[in-house]
C-alpha cells in the first residue's frame, strides 16, 4: 500500500485515452516540485495494471475511456485491499448522476476538465492528505443530494404511464422554474449551480421528454402532472 507523503514527491498516474490531454496535464503537474507523473495509460484496464505495478499515490482518471471507464476503474481499485492509491476522476460532465456514481465507487475527488491549475493542484494535495475534493458546482450537487436524503423531498413524479421520463428531483426543479419563465442564468442563481449545469439539465429534459421547444415541454409537463398547476 502507498505510504503517506509528507514533504515528499506525490507520485501520479494519468489515465486518459487522449494523448494531448495527458500531455497537457503532465506539463501542468510537473511544474510543481512535489508532483511527479510516473506513468500514463489510455484505458481502464491498463490503469488497473499500472497502479498495481507502480503503486502511485494518486490516479487521475478520465470518466470515459475504452475497455473500462473511469468510474468502473475506481470501483475495481477500491475493492482491492492491497491498493492504497487514491483516485480523482476528471470529466467534462458535471451531471448529478456521474458525480454520485463516482462518489459511490470510492473516488476521493471529481474535477471538471476546465478546472484551472490552482484548483487542480489544491485537489491533489487535499486528496493526498486524506481529504475529499469536489470542485465548485459539483460540491453543490453533493450537498443538495445529502440534504434531500435527510429532509422531506418534494413528491417525485410517478414512473410508468403517468411519467415515462424518469426525471430526477433536480430535473423536476429546473423544469418548474423553466415553465415559470426564468432564464438559465436566473435558474442558476436560484439553485446556486453554474449556468452550464442548468443548460445540461435543460438539454436532458428535452431529450428525456422527447420535445424540441418550450411549448411542447409545457404541454407534456401538464399532461403528466410533473409540475404544480
C-alpha positions in Angstrom: 0.0 0.0 0.0 1.1 3.6 -0.6 2.8 5.3 2.3 1.6 8.7 3.5 3.5 11.5 1.9 4.7 14.4 4.0 7.0 16.8 2.2 7.9 14.1 -0.4 7.0 13.7 -4.0 3.5 12.7 -4.8 3.5 10.0 -7.4 0.7 10.3 -10.0 -0.6 8.1 -12.8 -2.6 9.6 -15.6 -5.3 7.6 -17.4 -7.0 9.2 -20.4 -7.5 8.0 -23.9 -6.4 11.3 -25.5 -2.6 11.7 -25.6 -2.9 15.5 -25.9 -4.9 15.7 -22.7 -2.3 13.6 -20.9 0.5 15.8 -22.2 -1.2 18.9 -21.0 -1.9 17.5 -17.6 1.6 16.2 -17.2 3.1 19.6 -18.2 0.8 21.3 -15.7 1.6 19.0 -12.8 5.3 18.7 -13.3 5.7 22.5 -12.9 5.2 21.6 -9.2 8.3 20.4 -7.4 6.4 17.9 -5.3 4.4 16.2 -8.1 5.7 13.5 -10.4 3.8 11.8 -13.2 5.2 8.2 -13.0 3.1 6.7 -15.8 0.4 7.2 -18.4 -2.2 4.8 -19.8 -5.1 5.1 -22.3 -7.7 2.9 -20.8 -9.1 1.5 -17.6 -7.6 -2.0 -17.8 -4.1 -0.5 -18.3 -4.8 1.8 -15.4 -5.5 -1.2 -13.1 -2.3 -2.9 -14.2 0.0 0.1 -13.9 -1.4 1.1 -10.5 -0.6 -2.4 -9.1 2.8 -2.3 -10.7 3.9 1.2 -9.7 1.7 1.8 -6.6 1.3 5.5 -7.1 -0.2 7.9 -4.5 -2.9 9.2 -6.8 -4.6 8.0 -10.0 -6.1 10.8 -12.1 -8.6 9.0 -14.4 -10.9 10.2 -17.2 -14.5 9.2 -16.7 -14.9 7.9 -20.3 -12.3 5.5 -21.7 -12.1 2.4 -23.8 -12.0 -1.1 -22.2 -13.0 0.2 -18.8 -14.4 3.6 -17.8 -13.2 5.8 -15.0 -15.9 5.0 -12.6 -15.6 1.3 -13.1 -11.8 1.6 -12.7 -12.1 3.4 -9.4 -14.6 0.8 -8.2 -12.2 -2.1 -9.1 -9.3 -0.4 -7.3 -11.4 0.3 -4.1 -12.4 -3.3 -3.9 -8.7 -4.3 -3.6 -7.5 -4.2 0.0 -3.9 -4.2 -1.3 -4.2 -1.0 -3.3 -3.8 2.3 -1.4 -3.9 4.6 -4.4 -6.4 7.4 -4.1 -8.5 8.3 -7.2 -9.5 11.6 -8.7 -12.0 11.5 -11.6 -11.5 14.0 -14.4 -14.6 14.7 -16.5 -16.3 17.1 -18.9 -19.6 16.3 -17.2 -21.0 17.8 -14.0 -24.3 15.9 -14.0 -25.6 14.6 -10.7 -25.7 11.1 -12.0 -22.0 10.9 -12.9 -20.9 12.7 -9.7 -22.9 10.5 -7.3 -21.8 7.3 -9.1 -18.2 8.4 -8.7 -18.6 9.0 -5.0 -20.3 5.6 -4.5 -17.4 4.0 -6.5 -15.0 5.4 -4.0 -13.5 8.4 -5.8 -11.8 10.9 -3.5 -12.2 13.7 -5.9 -14.1 14.8 -9.0 -12.8 17.6 -11.2 -14.0 19.1 -14.4 -11.7 19.3 -17.4 -11.9 23.1 -17.4 -10.7 23.3 -13.8 -7.8 25.9 -13.5 -4.3 24.9 -12.4 -4.6 26.3 -8.8 -7.7 24.2 -8.1 -6.2 21.1 -9.7 -3.1 21.3 -7.5 -5.2 22.1 -4.4 -7.4 19.0 -5.2 -4.3 16.7 -5.4 -2.9 17.9 -2.1 -6.3 17.7 -0.4 -6.8 14.1 -1.5 -3.2 13.1 -0.7 -3.7 14.4 2.8 -6.7 12.2 3.2 -9.5 14.6 2.3 -12.1 14.8 -0.4 -12.2 17.3 -3.2 -15.2 18.1 -5.4 -14.9 21.3 -7.3 -17.4 24.3 -7.2 -20.7 23.3 -8.6 -20.1 19.7 -8.0 -20.0 20.3 -4.3 -23.4 21.9 -4.5 -24.8 18.7 -6.2 -23.4 16.6 -3.4 -24.7 18.8 -0.7 -28.1 19.1 -2.2 -28.3 15.3 -2.6 -27.3 14.8 1.0 -29.9 17.4 2.1 -32.6 15.6 0.1 -31.7 12.4 1.9 -32.2 14.0 5.3 -35.2 16.2 4.7 -38.7 15.6 3.2 -38.4 15.7 -0.5 -41.0 17.2 -2.9 -43.0 14.3 -4.3 -41.3 12.5 -7.1 -43.2 12.2 -10.4 -44.5 8.7 -10.7 -42.9 6.3 -13.0 -44.8 4.2 -15.6 -47.7 5.6 -17.7 -48.0 8.8 -15.6 -44.3 9.7 -16.1 -42.4 7.6 -18.6 -39.5 10.1 -18.4 -37.9 9.1 -15.1 -36.9 12.7 -14.2 -34.6 13.3 -11.2 -35.6 15.7 -8.4 -33.2 18.3 -9.8 -34.7 18.0 -13.3 -38.2 18.5 -11.9 -37.0 21.5 -10.0 -35.4 23.0 -13.1 -38.5 22.1 -15.2 -40.7 24.0 -12.8 -38.5 27.1 -13.0 -38.3 26.9 -16.8 -42.1 26.8 -17.1 -42.3 29.8 -14.7 -40.4 31.8 -17.3 -37.0 32.0 -15.6 -33.9 32.1 -17.8 -30.9 29.7 -17.4 -28.9 32.5 -15.7 -31.8 33.2 -13.3 -32.2 29.5 -12.5 -28.5 29.1 -12.0 -28.6 31.9 -9.4 -31.7 30.5 -7.6 -30.3 26.9 -7.4 -26.7 28.0 -6.9 -25.4 25.9 -9.8 -23.4 27.1 -12.8 -25.3 28.2 -15.9 -23.7 25.3 -17.8 -25.2 22.9 -15.3 -28.6 24.3 -15.8 -28.2 24.2 -19.6 -27.3 20.5 -19.2 -30.4 19.8 -17.2 -32.5 21.7 -19.8 -30.9 19.6 -22.6 -31.6 16.4 -20.6 -35.2 17.4 -20.0 -35.8 18.0 -23.7 -34.2 14.7 -24.6 -36.0 12.6 -22.0 -39.3 14.1 -22.7 -38.7 14.0 -26.5 -39.6 17.6 -27.2 -37.9 20.3 -29.2 -39.4 23.6 -27.8 -40.9 25.1 -24.7 -44.5 24.8 -25.9 -44.2 21.1 -26.2 -42.3 20.9 -23.0 -45.1 22.7 -21.2 -47.8 20.6 -22.7 -46.1 17.3 -21.7 -45.4 18.6 -18.2 -49.0 19.5 -17.7 -50.3 16.3 -19.3 -48.3 14.1 -16.9 -48.7 16.5 -13.9 -45.0 16.9 -13.5 -45.2 20.4 -12.0 -47.8 22.2 -9.9 -50.6 23.7 -12.0 
